């Protein structure tokens, strides 16, 4: 029996003896800086894909090896031209040479797998059923609403209130039907007010509770000072402080400084300060003085303005959004039709505070107004929608706003919009200028961009639930290339591809994938690609394409606050490059060649190299990718890619990778990296080795502990160390961590198809090495130690399996290959593996971690 082995998945196209040749990818070259503009998408002909009717025959694409004779495929890493091997560098420096490793593989006959195939598939399906049951239970526990058997949807027009730590959806609808592109129904997720994520601060005790204000101002509620929680983590050194009641984190020390004024643009967009605005000097650290929680809404544009006077509000009413907020609110091809207070008098006099992560963590506006409270509440919500740049993802879009009164039964209120005028008697006093506070409870781009919140009034009027929805111009399309004329895809499409309507995201051919398990981008804080700027391929052309995408990396991103690295953690490098590469390979349509088949996406492996170190805070990363080949097999498809990441036109990261799309049957038959044979860890094979333990969890519990990954990136709890152990005799690290089915990343990766991201597996090995370097005292003599990803050391990875919520544990080991000491610090290079119970499924080679003194 032959088993093609990708990502730990064996399937049997023919009954031939197993062999494993290598699949060679061409040497990496940088993709063209500007490929030709994308072609209008067209539905592929049924035979447009490269098929393999006889899997025993060879498949070739543009000179790249396919899958000859039904044999297994291995991805062969290609190093960057001219790059020196890590071994050469270490040898010249007097350090132990890094042994070059090959990725040869041997596969044993799998008769036992053939005999047990039916049982394995049945067991896998039972595991999937258990996952679904578990997720329903988690939903019921978190929300208090039973999950239907087919899915969950929440009416976007629900009036959502926040009272006493509970969120009430006045018109929540729980159904199991698919969501139409123009429906007023959104799938429940991190964009909803009752998001399921394991981050403190998802719900506050009261909608009026005040939280930290950007820029370091004291917390307040209508002018009353509010003391920060006593049990928060305190900022110290390289750590960041978290405010448990808000899910916010205080800044990390030592961020690179730059200049940013009130008109500061979204990353990647340049321009001067807005008209009539004095731009105070700021820096990237101050821009991130409050860090976003994982899963928080990411604005499409950014400004440092936190107050608006009447003149600025009148400018917004005239459509001068970029003139008020800054040039980041101007995009090529976007017609700005949005207006504040369109068709009605402007009743707002001033915005005293507008906070991106204020209130309960989703945003807050404090405004003075002179007029009807319901009108003022609507306009305050419209200001916040403009502030987040929602209108930029739909050219020519306008907004509609609705309010719903939320008054106690004993408090009779006059009809909304009536009985209020300047100087009217309210609660026994005259209010010429009254104040409202809008606490945002939900903001999302699915199914259409919208903001939902609760408005409270200083003069005692009844609270109002308010919702602003951004809608496309009448008759305008919202699909690929339609939402904004010169962009094939933007943030709106990415969010739909992650957890919304696939027809909206990818085109009508993908409608069958909406609401079911299918290929998707990650969601929440793991969605790391924003726009497709250029694409020279076409739907149905599967053997080649070149494309340029972008990702904005705000300085307040959760991963900067949670990492032990000086800048971006390694897993973000991997995720953003792999998501960008895969995106347009999927758009080309490999899954469309097998209609009616459920195909799940899995990465299989690759190589990558950091070319130079760069601070990526508040930068736009340009991702240049190429689809190199596609191989279609029964129940699966394989695609190879290469990619280069750049900032300001200068490359800083490059690599190659392979992805697979696999059927349920293929996913059920996993054999790991060792063809199903037992592959115990080095520690299991050396039970008498002398072990010492690093208590990572205890160190993390100390808020003053430096260089420590925290919160969402707390991936390991302890490290067992064997000094002088391992395959290379230079040191051995081992860690075992339980899998909690409620871990935050299962909700993000992927929607309806939860697995641990492979990049977080690699990141956990990095954390083990970081803890070992600190425990060994390498930072003791450093004045300002930081962790970095070293340049010019290519590393490779292979995935041959998946970690499911029900797998119980993650076990990892790392073998130290070399420890290079330089004038500024030390670099460790390791090989590593990860196991699910009984199966080795991840492997990394030449993974490097650098600890340096910034003051050296």
C-alpha positions in Angstrom: 0.0 0.0 0.0 1.3 3.4 -0.9 0.9 6.4 1.4 1.4 9.9 0.2 2.5 11.6 3.5 1.8 15.3 3.9 1.3 17.0 7.3 1.1 13.6 8.9 -1.7 12.5 6.6 -1.5 9.2 4.7 -3.8 8.4 1.8 -3.7 5.7 -0.8 -4.0 6.6 -4.5 -2.6 3.2 -5.7 -1.3 0.0 -4.2 2.4 0.4 -5.0 5.4 -0.1 -2.8 6.2 3.1 -0.8 9.1 5.3 -1.8 9.9 8.9 -1.0 11.7 11.1 -3.6 12.2 14.7 -2.8 10.1 17.5 -4.3 12.6 20.1 -5.4 11.7 23.8 -5.5 13.7 26.2 -7.6 16.2 28.4 -5.9 14.5 31.4 -4.4 14.4 34.6 -6.3 12.8 37.8 -5.3 9.4 38.2 -7.0 9.0 41.2 -9.3 8.5 44.4 -7.4 5.5 45.3 -9.5 3.7 42.4 -11.3 1.1 43.3 -13.9 -2.3 44.3 -12.5 -4.6 41.4 -11.6 -7.0 40.1 -14.2 -10.7 40.1 -13.7 -11.6 36.8 -12.1 -13.3 34.3 -14.3 -14.8 31.0 -13.4 -12.4 28.2 -14.4 -13.3 25.6 -16.9 -13.7 22.1 -15.4 -10.4 21.0 -16.9 -8.5 24.1 -16.1 -6.7 22.6 -13.1 -3.8 20.3 -13.5 -5.3 16.9 -12.6 -3.8 13.5 -12.0 -6.4 11.0 -13.3 -3.8 8.2 -12.8 -2.0 9.0 -9.6 0.8 6.7 -10.6 1.8 9.0 -13.5 4.2 11.9 -13.0 2.9 15.4 -12.6 5.1 18.3 -13.6 4.4 22.0 -13.3 6.8 24.5 -14.9 9.8 22.3 -14.3 9.0 21.7 -10.6 8.8 18.0 -9.6 5.3 16.8 -8.9 4.3 13.5 -7.4 5.7 10.8 -9.7 4.6 7.2 -9.2 2.3 8.0 -6.4 5.3 8.4 -4.1 5.6 10.7 -1.0 6.7 14.2 -1.3 9.3 16.0 0.8 9.9 19.7 0.5 13.6 20.4 0.0 14.7 23.7 1.4 16.7 26.2 -0.7 19.0 28.6 1.0 19.4 32.2 -0.1 22.0 32.8 -2.8 25.3 33.8 -1.3 24.2 33.1 2.3 26.9 31.6 4.5 26.0 28.5 6.4 25.6 28.8 10.2 28.4 26.2 10.5 30.9 28.3 8.6 30.1 31.4 10.7 30.3 29.4 14.0 33.6 27.7 13.0 35.3 31.0 12.2 34.2 32.4 15.5 35.6 29.4 17.4 32.3 28.0 18.3 31.1 24.5 17.6 30.1 24.1 14.0 26.4 23.7 13.2 26.0 20.4 11.6 24.3 20.6 8.3 21.3 18.3 8.2 19.5 16.8 5.3 15.8 16.2 5.1 15.9 12.7 3.8 13.1 10.5 4.9 12.4 6.8 5.0 9.0 5.3 5.0 8.3 1.8 6.2 5.5 -0.4 4.7 2.1 0.5 6.3 0.1 -2.7 6.1 -1.1 -2.1 9.6 -2.4 1.3 8.7 -4.3 -0.1 5.8 -5.9 -2.7 8.0 -6.9 -0.1 10.6 -7.9 2.7 8.2 -11.6 2.3 8.7 -11.2 2.4 12.5 -9.0 5.4 12.4 -11.4 7.4 10.3 -14.3 6.5 12.6 -12.2 7.5 15.6 -11.3 10.8 14.0 -14.9 11.6 13.2 -15.8 10.8 16.8 -13.1 13.2 18.0 -14.5 15.9 15.7 -18.0 15.3 17.2 -16.5 15.6 20.7 -14.9 19.0 19.7 -18.2 20.3 18.5 -19.9 19.2 21.7 -17.1 20.9 23.8 -17.4 24.1 21.8 -21.2 24.1 22.4 -20.7 23.6 26.1 -18.1 26.5 26.2 -20.5 28.8 24.4 -23.4 27.9 26.8 -21.1 28.6 29.8 -19.8 31.9 28.5 -23.0 33.3 27.0 -25.8 31.5 28.8 -27.4 30.7 25.5 -27.5 27.1 24.2 -25.8 26.5 20.9 -28.0 25.1 18.1 -26.9 22.0 16.4 -26.0 23.7 13.2 -24.4 26.9 14.1 -24.8 30.3 15.7 -25.8 33.7 14.3 -26.5 36.9 16.1 -28.7 39.6 14.7 -26.5 42.6 14.0 -29.3 44.9 14.8 -29.6 43.6 18.4 -29.6 46.3 21.0 -26.7 45.3 23.2 -26.6 46.5 26.7 -23.9 46.1 29.4 -25.2 46.0 32.9 -23.9 44.3 36.0 -21.2 42.3 34.1 -23.8 40.8 31.7 -24.4 41.5 28.1 -28.0 41.4 26.9 -28.8 40.9 23.2 -32.4 42.2 22.9 -33.0 40.5 19.6 -30.5 37.7 19.3 -31.4 35.1 16.8 -29.8 31.6 17.0 -30.1 29.7 13.8 -28.2 27.2 11.7 -28.6 28.7 8.3 -25.8 30.2 6.2 -25.3 34.0 6.2 -26.1 35.8 3.0 -23.8 38.5 2.0 -26.4 41.3 2.4 -28.0 39.8 5.5 -28.3 41.6 8.8 -26.8 38.5 10.5 -23.3 38.0 11.7 -21.6 34.9 12.9 -20.7 35.0 16.6 -17.0 35.6 17.1 -14.5 38.0 18.5 -16.2 40.9 16.8 -19.4 40.4 18.9 -19.8 41.9 22.3 -19.8 38.6 24.0 -16.7 37.3 22.3 -15.3 34.0 23.4 -11.6 34.7 24.1 -9.5 33.9 27.1 -8.4 37.5 27.7 -9.2 39.4 30.9 -11.4 42.4 30.5 -13.9 41.0 28.0 -16.8 42.3 30.3 -16.7 45.1 32.8 -18.9 45.5 35.8 -20.8 48.4 34.4 -21.0 50.2 31.1 -20.1 53.4 32.7 -16.8 52.2 34.2 -13.9 54.3 33.1 -10.7 52.7 31.8 -7.3 53.9 30.9 -7.1 56.7 28.4 -4.5 56.6 25.6 -1.6 58.9 26.3 -1.3 58.1 30.0 -4.2 60.2 31.3 -5.9 59.2 34.5 -8.9 56.9 34.2 -12.2 58.7 34.6 -16.0 58.4 34.5 -17.7 61.7 33.8 -14.8 63.4 35.6 -14.6 61.1 38.6 -11.2 59.5 39.1 -11.1 55.7 39.1 -8.2 53.9 40.8 -6.7 51.2 38.6 -7.2 47.6 39.9 -4.9 46.7 42.7 -4.1 43.2 41.3 -2.8 44.3 37.9 0.6 43.3 36.7 3.1 46.2 37.1 5.2 47.4 34.2 8.8 46.6 34.8 11.8 46.3 32.5 10.8 44.4 29.4 7.4 43.4 30.7 4.1 45.1 30.3 1.3 45.8 32.8 -2.2 44.5 32.2 -5.3 46.1 33.6 -7.5 43.1 34.4 -10.8 45.0 34.2 -10.1 46.2 30.7 -7.8 43.6 29.0 -5.3 46.5 28.3 -1.6 46.3 28.7 0.8 49.1 29.7 3.7 49.9 27.5 6.9 48.0 27.2 10.1 49.9 27.9 12.7 50.8 25.3 10.5 51.0 22.2 12.2 52.6 19.2 11.3 56.3 19.0 9.8 58.2 16.0 7.7 61.3 15.5 4.0 61.0 15.3 1.5 63.9 15.6 -2.3 64.0 15.8 -2.4 63.4 12.1 -0.3 60.3 12.2 -1.2 58.1 9.4 -2.0 54.4 9.4 1.2 52.4 8.9 2.5 52.7 5.4 0.8 55.9 4.6 2.7 59.2 4.7 1.7 62.8 4.9 1.7 65.9 7.0 -0.4 66.7 10.1 -4.0 67.6 9.4 -5.0 71.2 8.6 -5.4 73.5 11.6 -3.8 71.0 14.0 -0.7 71.5 16.1 1.2 68.2 16.1 2.8 67.5 19.5 5.9 65.3 19.4 5.2 61.7 20.2 6.9 58.3 19.6 6.0 54.7 18.7 6.0 53.8 22.4 3.4 56.4 23.2 1.3 55.3 20.3 1.2 51.9 22.1 0.8 53.2 25.6 -2.2 50.9 25.8 -1.9 47.6 24.0 -4.7 46.0 22.2 -6.0 42.8 23.6 -5.8 39.8 21.3 -8.9 39.8 19.1 -9.6 43.5 19.5 -10.8 45.3 16.4 -8.0 46.6 14.2 -8.8 50.0 12.8 -8.3 50.6 9.1 -6.7 53.9 9.7 -5.1 55.6 12.8 -4.8 59.0 14.3 -3.4 60.4 17.5 -6.3 62.9 17.8 -8.3 62.2 21.0 -10.4 65.4 21.1 -12.4 67.3 18.5 -13.7 70.8 18.7 -16.8 72.1 16.9 -14.8 73.2 13.9 -13.4 69.7 13.5 -16.9 68.2 13.8 -18.2 70.5 11.2 -15.4 69.4 8.9 -16.4 65.8 9.4 -20.0 66.8 8.5 -18.6 68.2 5.3 -16.7 65.0 4.5 -13.2 66.3 5.2 -12.3 63.2 7.2 -8.6 63.1 6.2 -8.2 66.8 6.9 -9.4 66.1 10.5 -7.9 62.8 11.3 -4.8 62.7 9.0 -3.7 61.4 5.6 -4.0 57.8 6.7 -7.8 58.3 6.1 -7.2 58.8 2.4 -6.8 55.8 0.2 -6.3 55.6 -3.6 -9.5 54.6 -5.3 -11.8 55.2 -2.3 -14.5 57.7 -2.9 -15.4 59.2 0.5 -19.1 59.8 0.7 -19.5 59.3 4.4 -20.6 62.3 6.4 -21.2 63.0 10.1 -24.8 64.0 10.8 -25.8 63.5 7.1 -29.3 65.0 6.5 -29.8 66.3 10.1 -28.5 69.2 12.2 -25.2 68.7 14.0 -25.9 68.6 17.7 -22.5 67.7 19.0 -20.4 70.6 20.3 -17.2 68.8 21.1 -15.6 65.4 21.5 -13.9 65.5 24.9 -12.3 62.1 24.6 -12.3 59.4 21.9 -10.5 56.2 23.0 -9.8 53.2 20.7 -9.6 50.7 23.6 -11.6 52.6 26.2 -14.8 51.6 27.9 -14.9 47.9 28.3 -12.0 47.5 25.8 -13.7 48.1 22.5 -13.8 51.9 22.5 -15.3 55.0 24.3 -16.5 58.5 23.3 -17.3 61.4 25.6 -19.1 64.2 23.9 -20.8 67.5 24.7 -24.0 68.1 22.9 -26.8 70.6 22.6 -30.0 69.0 21.3 -31.9 65.7 21.4 -30.1 62.9 23.2 -30.9 60.2 20.6 -29.5 62.4 17.8 -26.4 63.1 19.9 -25.9 59.4 20.6 -26.1 58.6 16.9 -23.6 61.2 15.9 -21.2 60.1 18.6 -21.3 56.6 17.2 -20.8 58.0 13.7 -17.7 59.8 14.9 -16.3 56.6 16.3 -17.0 54.7 13.0 -15.2 57.4 11.1 -12.4 57.3 13.7 -11.8 53.6 13.0 -11.8 54.2 9.2 -14.5 51.6 8.5 -15.7 53.6 5.4 -12.3 53.0 3.7 -13.1 49.3 2.9 -16.2 50.2 0.8 -15.7 53.0 -1.7 -18.6 55.4 -1.8 -20.1 53.9 1.4 -22.5 55.8 3.7 -23.8 54.9 7.1 -27.2 54.2 8.7 -27.8 54.6 12.4 -30.5 53.3 14.8 -31.1 53.8 18.5 -33.1 51.8 21.0 -34.0 53.2 24.4 -32.8 51.2 27.4 -34.7 52.7 30.4 -35.7 51.1 33.6 -39.5 50.2 33.8 -40.0 52.8 36.6 -38.4 55.6 34.6 -40.9 56.8 32.0 -39.2 58.7 29.2 -40.5 61.0 26.5 -40.5 59.8 23.0 -36.9 59.5 21.7 -35.9 62.7 19.8 -38.7 64.8 21.4 -38.9 67.0 24.5 -35.2 68.0 24.6 -33.9 71.4 23.6 -31.3 73.8 24.7 -32.1 75.2 28.1 -34.9 72.6 28.8 -35.5 71.6 32.4 -34.1 68.1 33.0 -34.2 66.4 36.4 -34.8 69.8 38.0 -31.9 71.7 36.4 -31.1 73.5 33.2 -28.5 72.0 30.9 -27.3 74.3 28.1 -24.6 71.8 27.2 -25.0 68.2 28.3 -22.5 65.3 28.2 -22.9 61.8 26.9 -20.6 58.8 27.2 -20.7 56.1 24.5 -19.2 52.8 25.5 -18.7 50.6 22.4 -19.6 47.0 22.9 -19.0 45.6 19.4 -17.4 46.6 16.2 -16.8 44.3 13.2 -16.6 44.2 9.4 -19.0 41.2 9.0 -21.5 41.2 7.4 -21.0 44.9 6.9 -18.8 47.3 8.9 -20.7 48.3 12.1 -20.3 49.8 15.6 -22.6 49.0 18.5 -22.6 50.7 21.8 -24.5 52.1 24.8 -24.9 55.8 25.3 -25.4 57.2 28.9 -26.3 60.8 29.6 -25.1 63.2 32.4 -28.5 64.8 32.9 -30.3 61.5 33.7 -32.0 60.7 30.3 -32.5 57.0 29.7 -29.6 55.1 28.2 -29.8 54.3 24.5 -28.4 51.4 22.5 -27.0 52.7 19.2 -25.7 51.0 16.1 -24.0 52.5 13.0 -23.8 50.3 9.9 -21.6 51.2 6.9 -23.2 50.2 3.6 -22.0 50.2 0.1 -23.5 52.7 -2.5 -26.8 51.6 -4.0 -26.1 49.0 -6.8 -22.4 48.7 -5.9 -20.7 45.3 -5.6 -18.6 44.3 -2.7 -16.8 41.2 -4.1 -13.2 40.9 -5.2 -12.1 44.1 -7.1 -15.5 45.7 -6.5 -15.4 47.1 -2.9 -12.5 49.4 -3.9 -11.7 49.8 -7.6 -7.9 49.4 -7.5 -7.7 46.7 -4.8 -8.6 43.1 -5.5 -9.1 42.4 -1.8 -9.0 44.5 1.4 -9.6 44.1 5.1 -13.3 43.6 4.5 -12.7 40.5 2.3 -10.0 39.1 4.7 -12.5 39.2 7.6 -15.2 37.5 5.5 -12.6 34.8 4.4 -11.7 34.2 8.0 -15.3 33.7 9.3 -17.9 35.3 7.1 -19.3 34.9 3.6 -16.8 33.2 1.3 -18.7 34.4 -1.8 -18.1 38.0 -0.6 -14.4 37.3 0.1 -13.4 35.2 -2.9 -16.3 35.4 -5.4 -19.6 33.6 -6.1 -17.8 30.3 -7.0 -16.9 30.0 -3.3 -20.4 30.3 -1.9 -20.6 26.6 -1.1 -17.9 27.1 1.6 -19.8 29.6 3.7 -20.9 28.3 7.1 -19.1 24.9 6.7 -15.6 23.7 7.5 -13.4 24.9 4.6 -10.1 26.6 3.8 -10.0 29.9 5.7 -7.5 32.5 7.0 -7.1 32.7 10.8 -9.3 35.2 12.6 -8.9 37.7 15.4 -5.4 38.6 16.4 -4.0 35.8 14.1 -5.3 37.4 10.9 -2.1 38.9 9.6 -2.7 40.0 6.0 -4.8 43.1 5.1 -4.8 43.8 1.4 -4.0 42.4 -2.0 -2.4 45.2 -4.0 -1.4 43.4 -7.2 -2.1 40.1 -8.7 -1.0 38.8 -12.2 -2.8 35.5 -12.1 -6.3 34.4 -12.9 -9.0 32.1 -11.5 -8.3 28.6 -12.8 -4.6 29.2 -13.5 -3.0 27.0 -11.0 0.6 26.6 -12.1 1.9 30.1 -11.6 1.0 33.6 -10.2 2.8 36.5 -8.6 1.2 38.9 -6.2 1.8 41.7 -3.7 0.0 41.9 -0.4 0.3 44.2 2.6 0.0 43.9 6.4 -0.1 46.8 8.8 1.6 46.1 12.1 0.4 48.7 14.7 2.7 49.4 17.6 -0.1 48.6 20.0 -0.6 45.1 18.6 -1.1 42.4 21.3 1.9 40.4 20.2 4.4 43.2 20.9 3.0 43.5 24.4 3.1 39.7 25.1 6.4 38.7 23.5 9.8 38.4 25.2 11.4 39.7 22.0 12.7 43.2 21.4 10.3 43.5 18.5 8.0 41.2 16.6 7.9 37.6 17.8 9.1 34.9 15.3 5.7 33.3 14.9 4.3 36.5 13.4 7.0 36.5 10.8 6.0 33.0 9.9 2.2 33.6 10.0 2.1 36.8 8.0 4.3 35.4 5.3 2.5 32.1 5.0 -1.0 33.7 5.0 0.0 36.1 2.3 1.6 33.3 0.2 -1.4 30.9 0.6 -4.1 33.6 0.1 -3.9 33.9 -3.7 -3.1 30.3 -4.2 -6.5 29.6 -2.7 -8.1 32.4 -4.8 -6.8 30.7 -7.9 -9.2 27.9 -7.2 -7.6 24.5 -6.4 -10.6 23.4 -4.2 -13.0 24.4 -7.0 -11.7 21.4 -9.0 -13.3 19.0 -6.5 -16.8 20.4 -5.8 -18.7 18.9 -2.9 -15.5 17.8 -1.1 -14.6 19.2 2.3 -11.0 20.2 2.1 -9.1 21.6 5.1 -5.9 23.6 4.8 -2.6 22.6 6.4 0.9 23.8 6.1 3.5 21.1 5.4 6.8 22.8 5.8 9.3 25.2 4.4 12.4 27.2 5.0 12.9 30.9 6.0 15.7 33.3 6.7 15.7 36.7 8.4 17.8 39.0 6.1 18.1 41.9 8.5 16.8 43.1 11.8 14.1 45.8 11.7 11.7 47.3 14.1 8.3 46.6 12.5 6.1 48.7 14.9 3.8 51.0 13.0 5.1 49.7 9.7 3.4 48.3 6.6 4.9 45.0 5.6 4.9 44.3 1.9 4.6 40.6 1.0 5.7 39.6 -2.4 4.7 36.0 -3.1 4.7 33.5 -6.0 2.6 30.5 -6.6 5.1 28.0 -8.1 3.0 24.9 -8.7 -0.3 23.1 -7.9 -0.8 19.3 -7.9 -4.4 18.0 -7.8 -4.9 14.5 -6.4 -8.0 12.7 -5.4 -9.2 14.1 -2.1 -6.3 16.6 -1.8 -4.3 19.3 -3.5 -0.7 20.5 -3.0 0.7 24.0 -3.7 4.3 25.4 -3.4 5.2 29.0 -2.9 8.1 31.4 -2.3 7.9 34.8 -0.7 9.8 37.9 0.4 8.8 40.4 3.1 9.9 44.0 2.7 9.6 47.4 4.5 10.1 50.6 2.5 11.3 48.5 -0.5 14.0 46.7 1.5 13.6 42.9 2.0 14.0 41.6 5.6 12.6 38.0 5.4 12.4 35.4 2.7 11.3 31.8 2.4 9.6 28.9 0.6 6.7 26.7 1.7 4.3 24.0 0.8 0.6 23.8 1.6 -1.9 21.0 1.3 -5.7 20.9 1.1 -6.9 17.6 2.6 -10.2 15.7 2.8 -11.7 14.4 6.1 -10.5 10.9 5.3 -7.0 12.1 4.6 -6.9 14.1 7.8 -8.0 11.1 9.8 -5.1 8.9 8.8 -2.1 10.5 10.5 1.2 8.8 10.7 3.5 11.6 11.8 7.1 12.2 10.8 8.1 8.6 11.5 5.6 6.7 9.4 3.6 5.7 12.4 6.6 4.1 14.2 7.3 4.9 17.8 9.8 7.8 18.1 10.5 8.5 21.8 12.1 11.7 22.9 15.8 11.7 23.8 14.9 12.1 27.5 12.7 9.0 27.3 15.6 7.1 25.7 17.9 8.4 28.5 15.9 8.0 31.7 19.0 8.2 33.9 20.1 11.6 32.6 20.5 14.2 35.3 17.6 16.7 34.9 17.1 20.2 36.4 13.9 22.1 35.9 13.3 25.8 35.1 10.0 26.9 36.5 8.8 29.2 33.8 5.3 29.6 35.3 6.7 30.8 38.6 9.0 33.3 36.8 6.0 34.5 34.7 4.0 35.1 37.9 6.5 37.7 39.0 5.4 40.9 37.3 9.0 42.2 37.6 10.6 39.3 35.8 12.3 40.6 32.6 12.3 39.0 29.1 9.3 36.9 29.8 6.5 35.9 27.3 3.1 36.6 28.9 -0.6 36.3 28.5 -1.5 34.9 25.1 2.1 33.9 24.5 2.5 31.9 27.7 3.1 28.8 25.7 5.3 26.7 28.2 5.2 26.3 31.9 8.5 24.6 32.7 11.7 23.4 30.9 13.6 20.3 31.9 17.3 20.7 31.1 20.1 18.1 30.7 23.3 20.0 30.6 25.6 18.5 28.0 22.8 16.2 26.8 21.0 15.8 23.5 22.1 14.5 20.1 25.0 17.0 19.9 26.2 16.9 23.5 25.8 20.6 23.9 22.6 20.7 25.9 19.0 19.3 25.9 15.7 20.9 26.6 12.3 19.3 27.2 8.9 20.6 28.0 5.4 19.1 28.4 2.3 21.2 28.6 -1.4 20.2 28.8 -3.8 21.3 26.0 -6.8 23.2 27.3 -9.6 22.9 24.7 -10.5 26.5 25.7 -7.1 27.8 24.7 -7.6 31.1 22.8 -5.9 30.0 19.5 -8.5 27.3 18.8 -11.1 29.9 18.3 -8.8 31.8 15.9 -7.2 29.0 13.9 -9.5 28.2 12.2 -13.2 29.0 12.2 -15.0 25.7 12.4 -11.7 23.8 12.1 -9.7 24.3 15.4 -6.0 23.3 15.4 -3.0 24.8 17.1 -1.1 27.0 14.7 2.2 25.3 13.7 3.9 28.7 14.1 3.1 28.7 17.8 4.7 25.2 18.0 7.9 26.7 16.6 7.4 29.7 19.0 7.2 27.4 22.0 10.6 25.9 21.1 12.0 29.4 21.0 10.6 30.2 24.4 12.3 27.1 25.8 15.6 28.2 24.4 15.1 31.8 25.7 14.4 30.5 29.2 17.5 28.3 29.1 19.7 31.2 28.0 18.5 33.3 30.9 18.8 30.5 33.4 22.3 29.8 32.3 23.2 33.4 33.2 24.0 34.7 29.8 22.1 38.0 30.5 23.7 38.5 33.9 26.4 40.9 32.7 24.3 42.7 30.2 23.1 46.3 30.9 20.1 46.1 28.5 19.5 42.5 27.3 17.0 41.8 24.6 16.0 38.7 22.5 16.1 39.0 18.7 15.8 36.7 15.7 19.3 36.5 14.3 19.9 37.3 10.6 21.4 35.0 7.9 20.7 31.7 9.7 18.2 29.8 7.5 15.9 27.5 9.4 13.4 24.8 8.2 10.3 23.2 9.5 8.2 20.1 8.7 4.6 19.5 9.9 3.2 16.0 9.6 0.2 16.2 11.8 -2.1 18.5 13.8 -2.7 19.3 17.4 -6.5 19.1 18.1 -8.3 20.5 21.2 -8.8 16.9 22.3 -5.1 15.8 22.0 -4.3 16.3 25.7 -0.7 17.4 25.7 2.1 19.0 23.7 5.6 17.6 24.3 8.7 19.3 22.9 12.4 18.9 22.9 15.3 20.9 21.6 18.9 19.7 21.0 21.4 22.5 21.3 23.8 22.4 18.2 25.9 25.5 18.8 26.3 28.4 21.1 28.1 31.3 19.4 29.5 34.0 21.6 30.0 37.4 20.0 30.9 40.9 21.1 27.3 41.9 21.8 25.8 38.6 23.1 25.2 35.0 22.4 23.3 33.0 19.7 21.9 29.5 20.3 21.1 27.2 17.4 18.9 24.1 18.0 17.0 21.3 16.4 13.7 20.4 17.8 10.6 18.2 17.7 7.1 18.3 19.0 4.8 15.3 19.9 1.1 14.8 20.3 0.6 11.6 22.5 2.3 8.8 20.7 3.2 10.7 17.5 6.0 13.0 16.6 4.5 15.6 14.2 6.6 18.8 14.1 10.3 19.1 13.4 12.5 22.3 13.2 16.1 22.5 12.1 18.7 25.2 12.7 16.2 27.4 14.8 18.3 30.3 16.2 17.7 32.6 19.2 19.9 35.6 19.9 20.4 37.3 23.3 22.3 40.6 23.0 23.0 43.7 25.0 21.6 46.8 23.3 24.1 49.0 25.0 27.2 47.0 24.1 
